[in-house]
Amino acid sequence: MSLPEHGLSAVEILDELDALKANDADWGSGRCFSYVYSAGDEVREIARAASSLYLSENALNTHAFPSLGRLQSDVVRMVADLVHGDEAAAGFMTSGGTESILCVVKAARERAKRERGITEPEMVLPESAHAAFHKGAHYFGVKTVTVPVRDDYAADVDAMAAAVTDHTALVVGSAPQYPQGVLDPITELAALAADTGASFHADACMGGMVLPFLERLGRALPPWDFRVDGVTSISVDLHKLGYTPKGASVVLYRSKELRRDQTFTFDGWLGGMYASSGLAGTKPGAPIAAAWAVLHYLGEDGYLRLTREAVDAARKLIDGVRSVDGLRVLGKPVAHVAAIAADGDAIDVFALGDALQGRGWFLDRQRPPDSLHATVSAGNAPMIDAFLTDLAACAGIARATRAADRGTEYATLE
Ligand SMILES: Cc1ncc(COP(=O)(O)O)c(C=O)c1O
């Protein structure tokens, strides 16, 4: 492939893009249980309009583009308010959950060095914590101490306590974790970090735009946000259940002083003073403007409605899975994320995933243990009944296939 000698027409280009998308997951139909989270066409339209106003602007320099400084700080304040950050809380927008987490790992390393003189920092995390923490450890030279979870997939406080040492710079918990949607015991984990002077990160990339609204809808939840002493930072992804376009997450610190450990400034090259908040240099304005627009468009009542739809749909999905012979849901999902696994060995869940895919459903495969991942957002809600009908049918096929495979095996052995 090389650059076309002459530019193509807009029609040709858009037709080609449309054609290229033909085999992509069909999220618009509500049949995709991860990656894209839809609050409907109206929300997408306001996001599109706001993005197009900021297609070219660069948030690297908010002196050049003060409006982007203002939009970011509005978004950060709105999210800080949701997670009970007080006046002192401070944060930044980043490109996504991974960048927020990378920034936190770097900030925890700096803090451990600054306050406790730690030069060989360690991070204690449950094996359910997102892979981005391992990426951060790899990038920033932090040793990971990964601790097995309990049988119910929640972080094991005693085992984590045993892993904390004088070198611990960061302890991690999730609200909820991605693989099984389980809420970790944040109060107890944060206390472990506080006792040793380490940072504690509550990873609410998945739940940060759900759990606050779930609580407002009357669900009693164990505290997991800045109300918990010892929580020093929180990540909240807007491009997941905040229903904003991709490229939008918020990383928050309990204080400006803690946030300072994230930033990078440099005055030793020929380009003058350089300062950046996160990993990127040039920072696109479009996701920031779109996030600001969607938060304002939906407002609290919009998010309460979407949370109710997503969580009711997840409940229905979970109950439906439990009623299918040979399937179970792992752990106790707190809200909108669940993992579907085999109960016994009558079904190969990955074969089940293939059969569902054949009928137009997309669920990521994950292990260990073998399971299908479902993040349920409002966009999936109208499709749950249809999904459960196909799930029951495909589970029947998967059971029959396995039984037949066994028959063949025995026949061969004899
Ligand atoms: C709990 C949690 N943390 C972090 C991430 C990483 O987010 P991103 O894919 O936006 O980088 C995810 C993504 O699903 C997640 O569920």
The ligand as a Tripos MOL2 file, in Angstrom:
@<TRIPOS>MOLECULE
LIG
   16    16     1     0     0
SMALL
NO_CHARGES

@<TRIPOS>ATOM
      1 C1        -11.1160   -2.0120   35.7380 C.3       1 LIG1
      2 C2        -10.4210   -1.5220   34.4950 C.ar      1 LIG1
      3 N1         -9.2840   -0.8120   34.6080 N.ar      1 LIG1
      4 C3         -8.6280   -0.3500   33.5390 C.ar      1 LIG1
      5 C4         -9.0820   -0.5910   32.2640 C.ar      1 LIG1
      6 C5         -8.2970   -0.0840   31.0700 C.3       1 LIG1
      7 O1         -9.0380    0.8640   30.3580 O.3       1 LIG1
      8 P1         -8.6620    1.2660   28.8450 P.3       1 LIG1
      9 O2         -8.9790    0.0800   28.0010 O.co2     1 LIG1
     10 O3         -9.5620    2.4450   28.6120 O.co2     1 LIG1
     11 O4         -7.2440    1.6350   28.7800 O.co2     1 LIG1
     12 C6        -10.2510   -1.3390   32.1040 C.ar      1 LIG1
     13 C7        -10.7450   -1.6620   30.7610 C.2       1 LIG1
     14 O5        -11.6920   -2.4070   30.5790 O.2       1 LIG1
     15 C8        -10.9470   -1.8080   33.2450 C.ar      1 LIG1
     16 O6        -12.0770   -2.5180   33.1460 O.3       1 LIG1
@<TRIPOS>BOND
     1     1     2 1
     2     2     3 ar
     3     2    15 ar
     4     3     4 ar
     5     4     5 ar
     6     5     6 1
     7     5    12 ar
     8     6     7 1
     9     7     8 1
    10     8     9 2
    11     8    10 1
    12     8    11 1
    13    12    13 1
    14    12    15 ar
    15    13    14 2
    16    15    16 1
@<TRIPOS>SUBSTRUCTURE
     1 LIG1         1 GROUP 0 **** ****
